[in-house]
């Protein structure tokens, strides 16, 4: 009998790639989601006959819990956990039937990210990079919570409670389930609903002869990963025994500086203009970096490479070309 995997979410961006790679391996897949998200035009489609359970994880009726348990998943992959309540609401539902719970987290759990956005104080003033899975996490929780709570009808209200750190702790310390935590980088590729290439690509396709970068931003280093490669890391962590109880960073080995990232976009887009570096004071206030560029956010992904055999399957040039072409034709 093939392994049964239940994916919470699964309809947008990374999810369809995870589904495809699991199905290629012969696993039986069930999706659990609200049925409200639609994949972006041109993104990887889901199989038409895939088994889906519709429902809200934040309103689990007795009937819905019974349906989820009846799927008898051996592994649960949670792609859309936003708050601690999100994790808590479903962990105990699956504990009687599942063996492993894979939480898709983020590199924003690290203290370095808190420094980056100006929410961490104290020493050290900057965290050394690349960050390993053992690097300090943020001391201050809820990075997007302001001095006053957002209004109940504010579409961004959920950000007041956003934080992956409490969810990671719940998953890793659950008494009955094997917990696995995956800390994702900035993910790019077809279907990216955050349109991370958009600001640069519109300038290039708009005929700009040069793109201006603050010197500090040009030298800043982030962590990135192509959507299909990131999905592969999620699948390996879901199905391999070695992953039980582990935390993994998933990212390219070296994403380079922001200037190098823009140069890669330019190459993929066929843009022949120039990049110009200037001091921040030469830029209008709205064009200056709004984060602490002295704090890099590169991560060390050797653990998942060594323990699970993770490696990129898409050539870097092909990956970025696919991302550029999707961004150009998105609906």
N, C-alpha and C positions, 0 to 999 in steps of 0.2 A: 504494500500500500504506500502511495506517495505521501509525503509530508503535507499536512494541512496548515496553511498560513492565513491568518486574518490580518488585514491591513486597515487601520483606522485612518480615514482619509483616502488617499490613493487616486484621486481624480485629476489633480493638477500638477503640472511641472515634473517634479521628481517621481511622484506616485506611479504614473503609467510606465516609466522605465523600470521601476522596481517590479511591477506586475509582469512586464514582458520577460525580464530576466529570470524570475521565479518560474514562469510557465515554461520557458525554454528548458529549465532543469526538471520539468515534469511535476511540479508541486501543484497542489489543489488550493486555489485562492478564493477567499471571500473578502469583499470590501464592506466596511461599515462606515457610513457617512450620512449626512443629512439630505443628500440628493439635491443640493442647491448649487454646488460649484460646477462650472462647466469648463472643460479644458480650453485653453486659448487656441484660436485658429492656427493651424499649422503645427501644433504640438503633437507629441506622440499619442495616437488614439488608444483607447481601451478596447479590448475584445468585446463584441456586442453581446456575447452569451455569458459573460462573467457573472458569478453569483454575488448579489449585492443585498445587504440588509440596510434599510434606511431607518434612521433614528438620530436623536440628539443625545450625545454622551452626557450632557448636563441635565437631562430629564429622562433618566432610565426607569421606565416602568417595569413592573414584574414581568410583563409579557415580553418586553424587549430584552431583558436580561436572559429570559429563557431562550429566546431566539439566538442570542449570541453564544450561549453555552452549547446549544444544540449543534452549532457549527463545529464544535469540538476541535478548535485550533490547538495545534501543538506549540505554535509560535505566534505571538502577536507583535506586529510592527506598528508603532504609534508615530505617524508622520505629522500629526497636527496638535500635539499637546502644547498648550499655551500657558496654562496656569497650574498651580499645585492641585487645585480642585479638579482640573481635567484628568490628571493622573489618578487621583484618589477615587474618582467616580467609576473607573473601569478596572482598576487592578484587582480588587476583590471579586469582581464579576468573573474574571477569567481564571482566577487562582484554582478553582476546582477542576478545570479541564486542561489548561495550558501548562507548558513546561517553562517557556521562556518569554520574557517581555523585553522588546527592543525599543528604547526611547530615542527618537531622533531629536537631539538637543542642538546646541549651537556653541560656537567659540566665544559668544558674548558672555558666557559664564565666567570667563577668566577675569582676574583683577585688572589685567592690562586693558581690557575693554572699558572697565569703569574709569580708569585713568584717561583713556582715549576720549570719552565723552564728558569728562569733568565731574564724575560722580564719586571718585575715590580720592581720599586724602591720606596723609601720613607717609611713612617710609616703607619701602623705597619709593621715591618720587616717580620712578619709571621701572617697569618690570622688564627683566632681561628676556630676550627672544632668541630663537624660536621657543614658543611655549610647548611644554610637554604636558601629558595628561596629569602630571603631578604638580604642575605650576599652580600657584594660589588662585582660588576663585574670588569673585567679588566679595568684599566684606559688607557692602551695602546692597541690600536686595531691592527689587522692583525699580530697575533703572529708568523707566519712563514715567514713574509716578511723580507728579508735581506737588507743590505745596498744598494745593487744594484738589479735591477729587473732581474728575470730569463729571459732567451732568449725566444722568442715567440714560438719556436719549442720544448722547454723543456717540457717533459710530466708532470713535477711538476709545471708548470707555474701558474696553477689555485690557488696554495697555497699562492701566493703573495696576492690574494684578499680574501682568506678564513677568515671568521669571522662570527660567529652566532649572535653576539651582535647587529649589525645593522639590521639584519633580524628579530630578536625578536622585536625590537622597531617598525618596520614597521607593523608587524602582530598585535601586541597588541594595536596599535594606529590607525588601519584602521577605516575609518569612517563608513563603511557599513558592515564589517564582524566581527563576534565574533572571537576573537583571543584566541588561547590556545597554550602555550609553554611548551614543555616537555624537560627537561634537563636529558640526558641519561648518564649512567656511562660507564665503560669499560664493553662491552657486550661480553659474551662468549657462546659457544655452537656449535652444528653442523652447518656447512656452514660459519664459521668465516673465511673470506678471509684474515684477518690480522694475523691469526694463533697465537693467543696470548699464547697458551700453548706450542707452538712448541719448544722453546729453552730449557725448562725444560724437556719436554717429550722425546726429542731426547737423552738427557743425560741419562735419566732413562732407556729407551729402548735399549740404546747403551751399557748397562752393567756397567755404572759408579757406583762405590762403595760409592762415596760421591759427594755431590753438595756443592760448596762453595758460600756463600753469604757474601757480605760486611755487617758488623754489622749494619751500618746505614740503608741499604736497607732492611735487615731482619725485622727491627722495623717499617718501613714505612707503612702507611695505605692508601689504595686506596678505590674507590667505584666500585662495580661490580654488574652485573645482568645477569641472565640466559635469553637467547634469547626469549623463549616462555613466560616467566614472563614479560619481558620488553614489548613484543607485547601486552600482556593483559592490561598493563597500558596505552598504546597508544589507544587501543580500548575503554577503559573506558572513557578516556578524549575526545574521538571523539563523543561518543553517549550520555553521561550523561549531562543533563542541568546544573548541578552544576559546570561544568568545565568552563563555559563561562567566558572569561576574566582572567583566572587564569594561574599561572606558577607553574609547578610541577617538583620536583626531582623524578626520578625513580631509585631505587637502593635497594640492600639488606639492611636489618636493620643493619647488622654488617658483613663486609667482612673480618675483621681480619687484621692482619699484613701480610706483604709479606711472611714472613717465614711460617705463618699459611696457606697462599694460596698455597705455594709449598708443604706443608705437605698434604693438601687436594688433590692436583694433584697426589702426591705419593701414597696416599691411593687408589684413583680411578684407578691408573695404576698398582697397585700391586707391587710397588717398595719397596724393603726392605733396601735400602741404608741409609746413614746418611747425615744430613745437618750440615755443618760446618760454623760457623760464624767467620769472621776475620776482622781486621781493614782494612780500605781502602788501607793504605800504603803497605799492604802485597800482594796486587793484582796488576797485570799488568795494565797499564793505560787504555787499551781497555776494561777491565773487571770491572772497577769502575763505580758506578752510574753516569750517565751524567745529573742528575737533582738534585735539592735541596731536599734531603730526609728529611730535618727538617720540610718541609711544607707538612703536610698530606692533602689528598684530599677526606676525607670521607664526605658524605652528609647526611642530615636529610630527610628522606622520609615520615615523619609522615603526612604531608599535604595530599598527595594523598591517603594514607591509611585511614585517618579520613574522608575526604570529599567524596571520590569516592569508598571506600571499597576495595582498592587494597590490594592484598596479593599474596605471591608466591604460585603457584599451583604445582610446581615440587619440590620433595624432594631434598635437597642440594646434597646428595650423588648420586642420580640418574642423576641429571643435569650434574654434573661434569663427571660422568662415560660416559654419552652420548657424552660429548665434547671430552673426551680422545679417545673413540673408533672412533669417526669421524676423528679426527686428524691422527689416525693411518692408516686409510684406504683411506684418501683423494687422489684424482687422480692426 
